[in-house]
């Protein structure tokens, strides 16, 4: 599939926004670095109704909880792109199966390597829809993901949870369990996925001298999908996914919900090889 894109950039960042499919961000580069996002033109899956979903790679907006039809709504048609201050708003036509209008607003607010992405789901049907916005970033393999764990002092009570999928192997040699961080080497031969409540709010991925950090607000009193997961990480042999989710809501006809992510990129020449080095980097970057 030939994908037509529109560039969005500043002095440090370059993004490619798809125009012929989507809404989708297909390119993300810091300075002159290669595209951090996975490029997957041939990756497809077949829905139960026989239709084919094209992943393409990059960053996308889905509906959670995951559904073989509603989440995998086809995105092969052109989108509407409207210029806004310091950015673009990308809108998909109303889904025939979901009745949901998806839009992504991408803003590069200044000349720093920072992007603010507002994801919106609008219910254009005549029935309520129970769902949560699900922001998924597919990245190239070869790097390492850093997933922060909750460090709140809860005394004798637990302070964190890990949600696991049936195919997840906790004995995989590419996973490092620490006290503060879960570190995932994107060199998986078989699929791996983990979810967790993330009051810290950010997830990160280091690849080829660049650290990508995405963050989203966590609402402690809200109900999240997937046993309370506000953040998730999926990895297989072809790509790494960093995912954030909004609260699960009953979306009434005519109403909409938004989910905001902030992206930051940093030039980090050397990968911190252990948890102590990761913590030092986190403190230097002011991520806590």
GUTOR-300693 format. One line per 4 residues: number of its first residue (from 1); their letters; for each residue x, y, z of N, C-alpha, C. Coordinates in Angstrom, 1 decimal, always signed. Layout:
% residues N
NUM	A	X Y Z X Y Z X Y Z ~ ...
//
This chain:
% residues 288
1	XXXX	+0.8 -1.2 +0.0 +0.0 +0.0 +0.0 +0.9 +1.3 +0.0 ~ +0.6 +2.2 -0.9 +1.3 +3.4 -1.0 +0.7 +4.4 +0.0 ~ +1.5 +4.8 +1.0 +0.9 +5.7 +2.0 +1.4 +7.1 +1.9 ~ +0.5 +8.0 +1.7 +0.8 +9.5 +1.5 +0.8 +10.1 +2.9
5	XXXX	+1.9 +10.8 +3.2 +2.1 +11.4 +4.5 +2.4 +12.9 +4.4 ~ +2.1 +13.6 +5.5 +2.4 +15.0 +5.7 +3.4 +15.2 +6.8 ~ +4.5 +15.9 +6.6 +5.5 +16.1 +7.6 +5.0 +17.2 +8.7 ~ +5.5 +16.9 +9.9 +5.3 +17.9 +11.0 +6.6 +17.9 +11.7
9	XXXX	+7.2 +19.1 +11.9 +8.5 +19.1 +12.5 +8.9 +20.5 +13.1 ~ +10.0 +20.4 +13.9 +10.6 +21.6 +14.4 +12.1 +21.5 +14.3 ~ +12.9 +22.2 +15.0 +14.3 +22.1 +14.9 +14.9 +20.8 +15.3 ~ +14.3 +20.0 +16.1 +14.8 +18.8 +16.6 +14.0 +17.5 +16.2
13	XXXX	+12.8 +17.7 +15.9 +11.9 +16.6 +15.7 +11.4 +16.5 +14.2 ~ +11.1 +15.3 +13.8 +10.5 +15.2 +12.5 +9.4 +14.1 +12.6 ~ +8.2 +14.4 +12.3 +7.1 +13.4 +12.3 +6.5 +13.3 +10.9 ~ +6.0 +12.1 +10.6 +5.2 +11.8 +9.4 +3.8 +11.4 +9.7
17	XXXX	+2.8 +12.2 +9.3 +1.4 +11.9 +9.6 +0.8 +11.3 +8.3 ~ +0.2 +10.1 +8.5 -0.4 +9.5 +7.3 -1.7 +10.2 +6.9 ~ -1.8 +10.4 +5.6 -3.0 +11.0 +5.0 -3.9 +10.0 +4.3 ~ -3.4 +8.9 +3.8 -4.2 +8.0 +3.0 -4.7 +6.8 +3.9
21	XXXX	-4.3 +6.8 +5.1 -4.9 +5.8 +6.1 -4.9 +6.5 +7.5 ~ -5.5 +5.8 +8.4 -5.4 +6.3 +9.8 -6.6 +6.5 +10.6 ~ -6.5 +7.3 +11.6 -5.4 +8.3 +12.0 -4.2 +7.5 +12.4 ~ -3.0 +7.9 +11.9 -1.8 +7.2 +12.2 -0.6 +8.2 +12.1
25	XXXX	+0.3 +8.1 +13.0 +1.7 +8.7 +12.9 +2.6 +7.6 +12.5 ~ +3.3 +7.8 +11.4 +4.2 +6.7 +10.8 +5.6 +7.0 +11.0 ~ +6.0 +8.3 +11.3 +7.4 +8.6 +11.4 +7.7 +9.4 +12.6 ~ +8.8 +9.2 +13.3 +9.2 +9.9 +14.5 +10.8 +9.9 +14.5
29	XXXX	+11.4 +11.0 +14.4 +12.9 +11.0 +14.4 +13.4 +12.2 +15.2 ~ +14.5 +12.0 +16.0 +15.2 +13.0 +16.7 +16.4 +13.5 +15.9 ~ +16.5 +14.7 +15.6 +17.6 +15.3 +14.8 +17.7 +14.5 +13.5 ~ +18.8 +13.8 +13.2 +18.9 +13.1 +12.0 +18.9 +11.6 +12.2
33	XXXX	+18.3 +11.2 +13.3 +18.2 +9.7 +13.6 +17.2 +9.0 +12.7 ~ +17.4 +7.7 +12.5 +16.4 +7.0 +11.7 +15.0 +7.0 +12.4 ~ +14.0 +6.6 +11.7 +12.7 +6.5 +12.3 +12.6 +5.5 +13.4 ~ +12.2 +6.0 +14.6 +12.0 +5.1 +15.8 +10.9 +4.2 +15.7
37	XXXX	+9.9 +4.6 +14.9 +8.6 +3.8 +14.8 +8.8 +2.6 +13.9 ~ +8.1 +1.5 +14.2 +8.2 +0.3 +13.4 +7.4 +0.6 +12.1 ~ +8.0 +0.1 +11.0 +7.4 +0.2 +9.7 +7.0 -1.2 +9.3 ~ +5.7 -1.5 +9.2 +5.2 -2.8 +9.0 +4.2 -2.9 +7.9
41	XXXX	+4.6 -2.6 +6.7 +3.6 -2.5 +5.6 +3.0 -3.9 +5.2 ~ +3.6 -5.0 +5.6 +3.1 -6.3 +5.2 +2.5 -7.0 +6.4 ~ +2.4 -6.4 +7.6 +1.9 -7.1 +8.8 +0.4 -7.0 +8.8 ~ -0.3 -8.1 +8.7 -1.8 -8.1 +8.7 -2.3 -9.1 +9.7
45	XXXX	-3.6 -9.0 +10.1 -4.3 -10.1 +10.8 -5.7 -10.2 +10.2 ~ -6.3 -11.3 +10.3 -7.6 -11.6 +9.7 -8.6 -11.6 +10.8 ~ -9.6 -10.8 +10.6 -10.7 -10.7 +11.6 -11.6 -11.9 +11.5 ~ -12.4 -12.2 +12.5 -13.4 -13.3 +12.4 -14.3 -13.3 +11.2
49	XXXX	-14.6 -12.0 +10.8 -15.5 -11.9 +9.6 -14.8 -12.0 +8.3 ~ -13.5 -12.3 +8.3 -12.8 -12.5 +7.1 -12.1 -11.3 +6.5 ~ -12.4 -10.1 +7.1 -11.7 -8.9 +6.7 -10.3 -8.8 +7.2 ~ -9.5 -8.1 +6.5 -8.0 -8.0 +6.8 -7.7 -6.7 +7.4
53	XXXX	-7.1 -6.7 +8.6 -6.6 -5.5 +9.2 -5.1 -5.3 +8.9 ~ -4.7 -4.1 +8.4 -3.3 -3.8 +8.1 -2.8 -3.0 +9.3 ~ -1.7 -3.5 +9.9 -1.1 -2.8 +11.1 -0.4 -1.5 +10.6 ~ +0.5 -1.7 +9.6 +1.3 -0.6 +9.1 +2.4 -0.1 +10.0
57	XXXX	+2.2 -0.2 +11.3 +3.2 +0.3 +12.2 +2.9 +1.7 +12.7 ~ +3.8 +2.4 +13.4 +3.6 +3.7 +13.9 +2.7 +3.8 +15.1 ~ +2.0 +4.9 +15.3 +1.2 +5.2 +16.4 -0.3 +5.2 +16.0 ~ -1.1 +4.6 +16.8 -2.5 +4.5 +16.4 -3.4 +4.6 +17.7
61	XXXX	-4.7 +4.8 +17.4 -5.7 +4.9 +18.5 -6.7 +3.8 +18.3 ~ -6.8 +3.0 +19.4 -7.8 +1.9 +19.4 -8.8 +2.0 +20.5 ~ -9.8 +1.1 +20.5 -10.8 +1.0 +21.6 -10.4 -0.2 +22.5 ~ -10.4 +0.0 +23.8 -10.2 -1.0 +24.7 -11.5 -1.2 +25.5
65	XXXX	-11.9 -2.4 +26.0 -11.1 -3.7 +25.9 -11.0 -4.2 +24.5 ~ -9.9 -5.0 +24.3 -9.7 -5.5 +22.9 -10.8 -6.4 +22.5 ~ -11.2 -6.1 +21.2 -12.3 -6.9 +20.6 -11.9 -7.2 +19.2 ~ -12.1 -8.4 +18.7 -11.6 -8.8 +17.4 -12.2 -8.1 +16.3
69	XXXX	-13.4 -7.4 +16.5 -14.0 -6.6 +15.4 -13.8 -5.1 +15.7 ~ -14.3 -4.7 +16.9 -14.4 -3.2 +17.3 -13.0 -2.6 +17.4 ~ -12.1 -3.3 +18.0 -10.7 -2.7 +18.2 -10.0 -2.7 +16.8 ~ -10.2 -3.8 +16.0 -9.6 -3.9 +14.7 -10.4 -3.3 +13.6
73	XXXX	-11.0 -2.2 +13.9 -11.8 -1.5 +12.9 -10.8 -1.0 +11.8 ~ -11.2 -1.3 +10.5 -10.3 -1.0 +9.4 -10.0 +0.5 +9.3 ~ -8.7 +0.7 +8.9 -8.2 +2.1 +8.9 -7.5 +2.4 +7.5 ~ -8.1 +1.8 +6.5 -7.4 +1.8 +5.2 -7.9 +3.0 +4.3
77	XXXX	-8.8 +3.9 +4.8 -9.3 +5.0 +4.0 -8.6 +6.3 +4.3 ~ -8.6 +7.2 +3.4 -8.0 +8.6 +3.7 -8.7 +9.2 +4.9 ~ -7.9 +10.1 +5.6 -8.4 +10.8 +6.8 -8.5 +12.3 +6.4 ~ -9.2 +13.0 +7.2 -9.2 +14.5 +7.1 -8.1 +15.1 +8.0
81	XXXX	-7.3 +15.9 +7.4 -6.2 +16.6 +8.2 -6.4 +18.1 +8.1 ~ -6.5 +18.7 +9.3 -6.7 +20.1 +9.4 -5.6 +20.8 +10.2 ~ -5.0 +21.8 +9.6 -3.9 +22.5 +10.4 -4.5 +23.2 +11.6 ~ -3.8 +23.1 +12.8 -4.1 +23.8 +14.0 -2.9 +24.5 +14.5
85	XXXX	-2.9 +25.3 +15.5 -1.8 +26.0 +16.0 -0.7 +25.0 +16.4 ~ +0.5 +25.1 +15.7 +1.6 +24.3 +16.0 +1.4 +22.8 +15.7 ~ +0.4 +22.5 +14.9 +0.2 +21.0 +14.7 -0.9 +20.7 +13.7 ~ -1.4 +19.5 +13.8 -2.4 +19.0 +12.9 -3.5 +18.2 +13.7
89	XXXX	-4.7 +18.2 +13.2 -5.8 +17.4 +13.7 -6.2 +16.4 +12.6 ~ -6.1 +15.1 +13.0 -6.4 +14.0 +12.0 -7.7 +13.3 +12.4 ~ -8.7 +13.2 +11.5 -10.0 +12.7 +11.9 -10.3 +11.6 +10.9 ~ -10.8 +10.5 +11.4 -11.2 +9.3 +10.6 -12.8 +9.4 +10.5
93	XXXX	-13.3 +9.0 +9.4 -14.7 +8.9 +9.3 -15.4 +8.0 +10.3 ~ -16.6 +8.2 +10.6 -17.3 +7.5 +11.7 -17.3 +6.0 +11.3 ~ -16.9 +5.2 +12.3 -16.8 +3.7 +12.1 -18.2 +3.1 +11.9 ~ -18.3 +2.3 +10.8 -19.6 +1.7 +10.5 -20.0 +0.7 +11.6
97	XXXX	-19.0 +0.1 +12.2 -19.2 -1.0 +13.1 -19.3 -0.5 +14.6 ~ -18.5 +0.6 +14.9 -18.5 +1.1 +16.2 -19.4 +2.3 +16.4 ~ -19.6 +3.1 +15.4 -20.3 +4.4 +15.5 -19.4 +5.4 +16.2 ~ -18.1 +5.1 +16.2 -17.2 +6.0 +16.9 -16.4 +6.8 +15.8
101	XXXX	-16.3 +8.1 +16.1 -15.4 +8.9 +15.3 -14.0 +9.1 +16.0 ~ -13.0 +8.7 +15.4 -11.6 +8.8 +16.0 -10.9 +10.0 +15.5 ~ -10.2 +10.7 +16.4 -9.4 +11.8 +15.9 -8.1 +11.9 +16.8 ~ -7.1 +12.3 +16.2 -5.8 +12.5 +16.9 -5.3 +14.0 +16.6
105	XXXX	-5.1 +14.7 +17.7 -4.5 +16.1 +17.5 -3.0 +16.0 +17.9 ~ -2.1 +16.4 +17.0 -0.7 +16.3 +17.2 -0.1 +17.7 +17.2 ~ +0.5 +18.1 +18.3 +1.0 +19.4 +18.5 +2.5 +19.3 +18.9 ~ +3.3 +20.1 +18.2 +4.7 +20.3 +18.5 +4.8 +21.7 +19.1
109	XXXX	+4.7 +21.9 +20.4 +4.5 +23.2 +21.0 +5.6 +24.2 +20.9 ~ +6.8 +23.7 +20.8 +8.0 +24.7 +20.7 +9.1 +24.0 +19.9 ~ +10.3 +24.5 +20.1 +11.4 +24.0 +19.3 +12.2 +22.8 +20.1 ~ +11.6 +22.4 +21.2 +12.2 +21.2 +21.9 +11.7 +19.9 +21.3
113	XXXX	+12.4 +18.8 +21.6 +11.9 +17.5 +21.1 +10.7 +17.0 +22.0 ~ +9.6 +17.6 +21.8 +8.4 +17.3 +22.6 +7.2 +17.3 +21.7 ~ +6.2 +16.4 +21.9 +5.0 +16.3 +21.2 +3.9 +16.1 +22.1 ~ +2.7 +16.8 +21.9 +1.5 +16.5 +22.7 +0.5 +16.0 +21.8
117	XXXX	-0.1 +14.8 +22.2 -1.0 +14.1 +21.3 -2.3 +14.0 +22.1 ~ -3.4 +14.5 +21.6 -4.7 +14.4 +22.2 -5.5 +13.4 +21.4 ~ -5.9 +12.3 +21.9 -6.7 +11.3 +21.3 -8.1 +11.5 +21.7 ~ -9.0 +11.4 +20.7 -10.5 +11.6 +21.0 -11.3 +10.5 +20.4
121	XXXX	-12.3 +10.0 +21.2 -13.3 +9.1 +20.7 -14.6 +9.8 +20.9 ~ -15.4 +9.9 +19.8 -16.7 +10.5 +19.9 -17.8 +9.5 +19.5 ~ -18.8 +9.4 +20.3 -19.9 +8.4 +20.0 -20.9 +9.1 +19.1 ~ -20.9 +8.7 +17.8 -21.8 +9.2 +16.9 -23.0 +8.3 +16.6
125	XXXX	-23.1 +7.2 +17.4 -24.2 +6.3 +17.3 -25.4 +6.7 +18.2 ~ -26.4 +5.9 +18.1 -27.6 +6.2 +19.0 -27.6 +5.4 +20.3 ~ -26.6 +4.6 +20.5 -26.5 +3.8 +21.7 -25.2 +4.1 +22.5 ~ -25.3 +3.9 +23.8 -24.1 +4.0 +24.6 -23.0 +3.0 +24.2
129	XXXX	-21.7 +3.4 +24.4 -20.6 +2.5 +24.1 -19.7 +2.5 +25.3 ~ -19.4 +1.3 +25.8 -18.5 +1.2 +27.0 -17.1 +0.9 +26.4 ~ -16.2 +1.9 +26.6 -14.9 +1.7 +26.1 -13.9 +2.6 +26.8 ~ -12.7 +2.5 +26.4 -11.6 +3.3 +26.9 -10.7 +3.6 +25.7
133	XXXX	-10.1 +4.9 +25.6 -9.1 +5.2 +24.6 -7.8 +4.4 +24.9 ~ -7.2 +3.9 +23.8 -6.1 +3.0 +23.9 -5.0 +3.5 +22.9 ~ -4.0 +4.2 +23.4 -3.0 +4.8 +22.5 -1.8 +3.8 +22.4 ~ -1.5 +3.4 +21.2 -0.5 +2.3 +21.0 +0.6 +2.8 +20.1
137	XXXX	+1.9 +2.7 +20.5 +3.0 +3.2 +19.8 +3.9 +1.9 +19.4 ~ +4.0 +1.6 +18.2 +4.8 +0.5 +17.7 +6.2 +1.0 +17.4 ~ +7.2 +0.4 +18.0 +8.6 +0.9 +17.8 +9.4 -0.3 +17.2 ~ +10.5 +0.1 +16.6 +11.4 -0.9 +16.0 +12.1 -1.7 +17.2
141	XXXX	+12.4 -3.0 +16.9 +13.0 -3.8 +17.8 +14.5 -3.4 +17.9 ~ +15.2 -4.1 +18.8 +16.7 -3.8 +19.0 +17.0 -2.9 +20.2 ~ +15.9 -2.4 +20.8 +16.1 -1.5 +22.0 +15.7 -2.2 +23.3 ~ +15.5 -1.3 +24.3 +15.1 -1.8 +25.6 +14.0 -0.9 +26.2
145	XXXX	+13.0 -1.4 +26.7 +11.9 -0.7 +27.3 +12.1 -0.6 +28.8 ~ +11.8 +0.6 +29.4 +11.8 +0.8 +30.9 +10.4 +1.0 +31.3 ~ +9.9 +0.2 +32.2 +8.6 +0.3 +32.8 +8.6 +0.6 +34.2 ~ +8.2 +1.7 +34.7 +8.4 +2.1 +36.1 +7.3 +1.5 +37.0
149	XXXX	+7.7 +1.0 +38.1 +6.8 +0.4 +39.1 +6.4 +1.4 +40.2 ~ +5.2 +1.2 +40.7 +4.7 +2.1 +41.8 +5.6 +1.9 +43.0 ~ +6.1 +3.1 +43.6 +7.0 +3.0 +44.8 +6.3 +3.6 +46.0 ~ +5.0 +3.8 +46.0 +4.3 +4.3 +47.1 +4.5 +3.4 +48.4
153	XXXX	+4.7 +4.0 +49.5 +4.8 +3.3 +50.8 +3.5 +3.0 +51.3 ~ +3.1 +1.7 +51.2 +1.8 +1.3 +51.7 +1.8 +0.4 +52.9 ~ +3.0 +0.4 +53.6 +3.1 -0.3 +54.8 +3.1 -1.8 +54.6 ~ +2.1 -2.5 +55.2 +2.0 -3.9 +55.1 +1.2 -4.4 +53.9
157	XXXX	+0.6 -3.4 +53.2 -0.2 -3.7 +52.0 +0.5 -3.7 +50.7 ~ +0.1 -4.4 +49.7 +0.8 -4.3 +48.4 +0.6 -3.0 +47.7 ~ +1.6 -2.7 +46.8 +1.5 -1.3 +46.2 +1.6 -1.4 +44.7 ~ +1.5 -2.6 +44.1 +1.6 -2.7 +42.6 +0.9 -4.0 +42.2
161	XXXX	+0.6 -4.1 +40.9 +0.1 -5.3 +40.3 +0.7 -5.5 +38.9 ~ +0.8 -6.7 +38.5 +1.2 -7.0 +37.1 +0.1 -7.9 +36.5 ~ -0.4 -7.5 +35.3 -1.4 -8.2 +34.6 -0.7 -8.9 +33.4 ~ -1.0 -10.2 +33.3 -0.3 -11.1 +32.4 -1.3 -11.7 +31.4
165	XXXX	-0.8 -11.9 +30.1 -1.6 -12.5 +29.1 -1.2 -14.0 +29.0 ~ -2.0 -14.8 +28.4 -1.8 -16.3 +28.4 -0.4 -16.7 +27.8 ~ +0.0 -15.9 +26.8 +1.3 -16.3 +26.2 +2.5 -15.7 +26.8 ~ +2.4 -14.9 +27.9 +3.5 -14.3 +28.5 +4.3 -15.3 +29.4
169	XXXX	+5.6 -15.4 +29.1 +6.5 -16.3 +29.8 +7.4 -15.4 +30.7 ~ +7.2 -15.5 +32.1 +7.9 -14.7 +33.0 +9.4 -15.2 +33.1 ~ +9.6 -16.4 +32.6 +11.0 -16.9 +32.6 +11.8 -16.5 +31.4 ~ +11.3 -15.6 +30.6 +12.0 -15.2 +29.4 +13.3 -14.4 +29.8
173	XXXX	+14.4 -14.8 +29.2 +15.7 -14.2 +29.6 +15.8 -12.7 +29.2 ~ +14.9 -12.2 +28.4 +14.9 -10.8 +28.0 +14.2 -9.9 +29.0 ~ +13.7 -10.4 +30.1 +13.0 -9.6 +31.1 +13.8 -9.5 +32.4 ~ +14.0 -8.3 +32.9 +14.6 -8.0 +34.1 +13.6 -7.5 +35.1
177	XXXX	+13.4 -8.2 +36.2 +12.5 -7.7 +37.3 +13.4 -7.0 +38.3 ~ +13.1 -5.7 +38.5 +13.8 -5.0 +39.6 +12.8 -4.5 +40.6 ~ +13.3 -3.8 +41.6 +12.4 -3.3 +42.7 +11.7 -2.1 +42.2 ~ +12.3 -1.3 +41.3 +11.7 +0.0 +40.8 +11.3 -0.1 +39.4
181	XXXX	+11.9 -1.0 +38.6 +11.6 -1.0 +37.2 +11.5 -2.4 +36.6 ~ +10.7 -2.6 +35.6 +10.7 -3.8 +34.8 +11.3 -3.4 +33.5 ~ +12.4 -4.1 +33.1 +13.2 -3.8 +31.9 +13.0 -4.9 +30.9 ~ +12.6 -4.5 +29.7 +12.2 -5.5 +28.7 +13.1 -5.3 +27.4
185	XXXX	+13.9 -6.3 +27.2 +14.8 -6.2 +26.0 +14.0 -6.7 +24.8 ~ +13.9 -5.8 +23.8 +13.1 -6.1 +22.6 +13.8 -7.0 +21.6 ~ +14.0 -8.2 +22.1 +14.6 -9.3 +21.3 +13.9 -10.6 +21.6 ~ +12.5 -10.5 +21.6 +11.7 -11.6 +21.9 +11.5 -12.5 +20.7
189	XXXX	+11.6 -13.8 +20.9 +11.3 -14.8 +19.9 +9.8 -15.1 +19.9 ~ +9.2 -15.0 +21.1 +7.7 -15.3 +21.2 +7.1 -14.1 +21.9 ~ +5.8 -13.9 +21.7 +5.1 -12.7 +22.2 +5.2 -12.6 +23.7 ~ +5.2 -11.4 +24.2 +5.2 -11.1 +25.6 +4.3 -9.8 +25.8
193	XXXX	+3.5 -9.9 +26.9 +2.8 -8.7 +27.2 +2.5 -8.6 +28.7 ~ +2.6 -7.4 +29.2 +2.4 -7.1 +30.6 +1.6 -5.8 +30.7 ~ +0.7 -5.7 +31.7 +0.0 -4.5 +32.0 +0.1 -4.2 +33.5 ~ -0.2 -2.9 +33.8 -0.1 -2.5 +35.2 -0.7 -1.1 +35.4
197	XXXX	-1.2 -0.9 +36.6 -1.6 +0.5 +37.0 -0.3 +1.3 +37.1 ~ -0.3 +2.5 +36.5 +0.9 +3.3 +36.4 +0.8 +4.7 +36.9 ~ +0.8 +4.9 +38.3 +0.6 +6.2 +38.8 +1.8 +7.1 +38.4 ~ +3.0 +6.5 +38.1 +4.1 +7.4 +37.7 +3.8 +8.0 +36.4
201	XXXX	+3.1 +7.3 +35.5 +2.5 +7.9 +34.3 +3.3 +7.7 +33.0 ~ +4.7 +7.4 +33.1 +5.5 +7.4 +31.9 +5.9 +6.0 +31.6 ~ +6.3 +5.8 +30.3 +6.9 +4.6 +29.8 +8.0 +5.0 +28.9 ~ +9.1 +4.2 +28.8 +10.2 +4.7 +27.9 +10.8 +3.5 +27.1
205	XXXX	+11.5 +3.9 +26.0 +12.2 +2.9 +25.2 +13.5 +3.5 +24.6 ~ +14.6 +2.8 +24.9 +15.9 +3.3 +24.4 +16.2 +2.5 +23.1 ~ +16.6 +3.2 +22.1 +17.0 +2.6 +20.8 +18.0 +3.5 +20.1 ~ +19.2 +2.9 +19.9 +20.2 +3.6 +19.0 +20.5 +5.0 +19.4
209	XXXX	+20.8 +5.2 +20.7 +21.2 +6.5 +21.2 +20.1 +7.5 +21.5 ~ +18.8 +7.0 +21.3 +17.7 +7.9 +21.5 +16.8 +7.2 +22.6 ~ +16.3 +8.0 +23.6 +15.4 +7.6 +24.6 +14.0 +8.3 +24.3 ~ +13.0 +7.4 +24.0 +11.6 +7.9 +23.8 +10.9 +7.7 +25.1
213	XXXX	+10.2 +8.8 +25.5 +9.4 +8.7 +26.7 +8.0 +9.2 +26.4 ~ +7.0 +8.4 +26.7 +5.6 +8.8 +26.6 +5.0 +8.8 +27.9 ~ +4.1 +9.8 +28.2 +3.5 +9.8 +29.5 +2.0 +10.2 +29.4 ~ +1.2 +9.7 +30.3 -0.2 +10.0 +30.4 -0.7 +10.1 +31.8
217	XXXX	-1.6 +10.9 +32.1 -2.1 +11.1 +33.5 -2.8 +9.9 +33.9 ~ -2.6 +9.5 +35.2 -3.2 +8.4 +35.8 -4.3 +8.9 +36.8 ~ -5.5 +8.4 +36.7 -6.6 +8.8 +37.6 -6.8 +7.7 +38.6 ~ -6.4 +7.9 +39.9 -6.4 +6.9 +40.9 -7.8 +6.3 +41.2
221	XXXX	-8.8 +7.1 +41.1 -10.2 +6.7 +41.4 -10.9 +6.1 +40.2 ~ -10.3 +6.1 +39.1 -11.0 +5.6 +37.9 -10.9 +4.1 +37.7 ~ -11.7 +3.5 +36.9 -11.6 +2.1 +36.5 -11.0 +2.0 +35.2 ~ -9.9 +1.2 +35.1 -9.2 +1.0 +33.8 -9.5 -0.5 +33.3
225	XXXX	-9.3 -0.6 +32.0 -9.5 -2.0 +31.4 -8.4 -2.9 +31.8 ~ -8.6 -4.2 +31.4 -7.5 -5.2 +31.6 -7.0 -5.3 +33.1 ~ -8.0 -5.5 +34.0 -7.7 -5.6 +35.4 -7.0 -4.4 +36.0 ~ -7.4 -3.2 +35.5 -6.8 -2.0 +36.1 -5.5 -1.5 +35.5
229	XXXX	-5.3 -1.8 +34.2 -4.1 -1.4 +33.5 -4.2 -0.1 +32.9 ~ -3.4 +0.9 +33.3 -3.3 +2.2 +32.6 -2.1 +2.2 +31.6 ~ -1.2 +1.2 +31.8 +0.0 +1.1 +30.9 +0.1 -0.3 +30.5 ~ +0.6 -0.6 +29.3 +0.9 -1.9 +28.9 +2.1 -1.9 +27.9
233	XXXX	+2.7 -3.1 +27.9 +3.9 -3.2 +27.0 +3.7 -4.6 +26.3 ~ +3.8 -4.6 +25.0 +3.8 -5.8 +24.2 +5.0 -5.9 +23.3 ~ +5.6 -7.1 +23.2 +6.7 -7.2 +22.3 +6.7 -8.6 +21.6 ~ +7.1 -8.6 +20.4 +7.4 -9.9 +19.7 +8.6 -9.7 +18.8
237	XXXX	+8.8 -10.6 +17.9 +10.1 -10.5 +17.1 +10.1 -9.4 +16.1 ~ +8.9 -8.8 +15.8 +8.8 -7.7 +14.8 +8.7 -6.3 +15.3 ~ +8.2 -6.1 +16.5 +8.1 -4.7 +17.0 +7.9 -4.7 +18.6 ~ +8.1 -3.6 +19.1 +7.8 -3.3 +20.6 +6.7 -2.3 +20.6
241	XXXX	+5.7 -2.5 +21.5 +4.6 -1.6 +21.7 +4.6 -1.0 +23.1 ~ +4.6 +0.3 +23.2 +4.3 +1.0 +24.5 +2.9 +1.5 +24.4 ~ +2.1 +1.2 +25.4 +0.6 +1.5 +25.3 +0.2 +2.2 +26.6 ~ -0.6 +3.3 +26.4 -1.3 +3.9 +27.6 -2.8 +3.8 +27.3
245	XXXX	-3.6 +3.7 +28.4 -5.0 +3.6 +28.3 -5.7 +4.7 +29.2 ~ -6.8 +5.2 +28.7 -7.7 +6.0 +29.5 -8.6 +5.2 +30.4 ~ -9.4 +5.8 +31.3 -10.3 +5.1 +32.1 -11.5 +4.6 +31.2 ~ -12.0 +3.5 +31.7 -13.1 +2.8 +31.1 -14.4 +3.6 +31.4
249	XXXX	-15.2 +4.0 +30.3 -16.3 +4.9 +30.5 -17.5 +4.4 +29.7 ~ -18.7 +4.8 +30.1 -19.9 +4.6 +29.3 -20.1 +5.8 +28.5 ~ -19.7 +5.7 +27.2 -19.7 +6.9 +26.3 -21.1 +7.0 +25.7 ~ -21.8 +8.1 +26.1 -23.2 +8.3 +25.7 -23.2 +8.9 +24.3
253	XXXX	-24.4 +8.7 +23.6 -24.5 +9.2 +22.2 -24.2 +10.7 +22.2 ~ -23.4 +11.2 +21.3 -23.0 +12.6 +21.1 -21.9 +13.1 +22.0 ~ -21.5 +12.2 +23.0 -20.4 +12.7 +23.9 -19.1 +12.1 +23.4 ~ -18.0 +12.6 +24.0 -16.6 +12.2 +23.6 -15.7 +12.1 +24.8
257	XXXX	-14.7 +11.4 +24.7 -13.7 +11.3 +25.7 -12.3 +11.5 +25.1 ~ -11.4 +12.1 +25.9 -10.1 +12.4 +25.4 -9.0 +11.8 +26.3 ~ -7.9 +11.5 +25.6 -6.8 +10.9 +26.3 -5.5 +11.5 +25.8 ~ -4.7 +12.2 +26.7 -3.6 +13.0 +26.2 -2.3 +12.3 +26.6
261	XXXX	-1.4 +12.2 +25.6 +0.0 +11.7 +25.8 +0.9 +12.8 +25.5 ~ +2.0 +12.9 +26.3 +3.1 +13.8 +26.0 +4.4 +12.9 +25.6 ~ +4.9 +13.2 +24.5 +6.2 +12.5 +24.1 +7.4 +13.4 +24.2 ~ +8.5 +12.8 +24.7 +9.7 +13.5 +24.8 +10.8 +12.6 +24.3
265	XXXX	+11.8 +13.2 +23.6 +12.9 +12.4 +23.1 +14.2 +13.0 +23.6 ~ +15.2 +12.1 +24.0 +16.4 +12.6 +24.6 +17.6 +11.8 +23.9 ~ +18.7 +12.5 +23.7 +19.9 +11.9 +23.1 +20.6 +11.2 +24.3 ~ +20.6 +9.9 +24.3 +21.3 +9.2 +25.4 +22.3 +8.2 +24.7
269	XXXX	+23.5 +8.5 +24.6 +24.5 +7.6 +23.8 +24.6 +6.2 +24.4 ~ +24.6 +6.0 +25.7 +24.9 +4.7 +26.3 +23.7 +4.2 +27.0 ~ +23.3 +3.0 +26.8 +22.2 +2.3 +27.5 +22.6 +2.0 +28.9 ~ +21.8 +2.5 +29.9 +22.1 +2.1 +31.3 +21.8 +0.6 +31.5
273	XXXX	+22.8 -0.1 +31.9 +22.7 -1.6 +31.8 +22.0 -2.2 +33.0 ~ +21.9 -1.5 +34.1 +21.3 -2.1 +35.3 +20.3 -1.1 +36.0 ~ +19.6 -1.6 +37.0 +18.6 -0.7 +37.6 +19.1 +0.5 +38.2 ~ +20.3 +0.5 +38.8 +20.9 +1.6 +39.4 +21.2 +2.7 +38.4
277	XXXX	+21.7 +2.3 +37.2 +22.0 +3.2 +36.1 +20.7 +3.8 +35.6 ~ +19.7 +3.0 +35.5 +18.4 +3.5 +35.0 +17.8 +4.5 +36.0 ~ +17.9 +4.3 +37.3 +17.5 +5.3 +38.3 +18.2 +6.6 +38.2 ~ +19.5 +6.5 +38.0 +20.3 +7.7 +37.8 +19.9 +8.5 +36.6
281	XXXX	+19.6 +7.8 +35.5 +19.1 +8.5 +34.3 +17.8 +9.1 +34.5 ~ +16.9 +8.4 +35.2 +15.6 +8.9 +35.5 +15.7 +10.2 +36.3 ~ +16.5 +10.2 +37.3 +16.7 +11.4 +38.1 +17.3 +12.6 +37.3 ~ +18.3 +12.3 +36.4 +18.9 +13.3 +35.6 +17.9 +14.0 +34.7
285	XXXX	+17.0 +13.2 +34.1 +16.0 +13.7 +33.2 +14.8 +14.3 +33.9 ~ +14.7 +14.1 +35.2 +13.6 +14.7 +35.9 +12.2 +14.0 +35.6 ~ +12.3 +12.7 +35.4 +11.1 +11.9 +35.1 +10.3 +11.6 +36.3 ~ +10.8 +11.8 +37.5 +10.0 +11.6 +38.8 +9.8 +12.9 +39.4
//
